[in-house]
Amino acid sequence: MKTGKDNYVMGIASSPQKEADMIAKELISKQLAACVQIIGPVTSFYHWEGKMQKDSEVLLFIKTKEKLIKEIENMFKEKHPYEIPELIFFSFSKALSSYLKWIDKSVKQIG
């Protein structure tokens, strides 16, 4: 298992469809992610500004490496339409070795 900034991660984010497509294209074109899957629509219930909200959104599954999280976070702050976007990362180490090698080749190399 790799450790530190070389860890593999999957990000999960929610977004309106239009913005999700734009975000996915930018993540791939800038080599911040190897793959972004958009799934949905899903119905989200949440509290915002003291009221219960209900929205139709899509989910983005972002396969990348831990060392790129900060750049992804910065891009989300700039491009995502929500004041506080959902962006959660989970580390993983178990996957087909060929899949992990593909992620390595697909994302930009830092340090």
HELIX and SHEET records of a PDB file:
HELIX    1   1 GLY A    4  ASP A    6  5                                   3    
HELIX    2   2 GLN A   17  SER A   29  1                                  13    
HELIX    3   3 GLU A   66  LEU A   68  5                                   3    
HELIX    4   4 ILE A   69  LYS A   79  1                                  11    
HELIX    5   5 SER A   97  SER A  106  1                                  10    
SHEET    1   A 4 CYS A  35  TRP A  48  0                                        
SHEET    2   A 4 LYS A  51  LYS A  65 -1                                        
SHEET    3   A 4 TYR A   8  SER A  15 -1                                        
SHEET    4   A 4 LEU A  87  PHE A  92 -1                                        
END                                                                             
